[in-house]
């Protein structure tokens, strides 16, 4: 199973198909362009989440610093 670490915006998109909090059309298009079907890992925080990182999002490629959530392709 392929493991991804994705930003909070991608997590919201893949978990809920919700980008209502986003006001950047270019960023929204990049997030929606991810064709992987991702499932967010909802285990204990330290098991599935990097609280703060600068690594690029594995889904949209964003380099914005922030939380990265573990997800798996299905």
C-alpha angles and dihedrals in degrees: 000000000000115000122212132185109212137183123252092257092056090044090055091048096048095041100041108005085238126141098152092124092057120092100178113094093194092053091045090054091051091051093048090048092069104107096189116109100228129191117202116230107234099189126124112319098249090049098053109020137064101208096210130004144147096213112123118260109260091219108043100013094235115163093200110130117244146087120342118203123203114242136172131217115239 
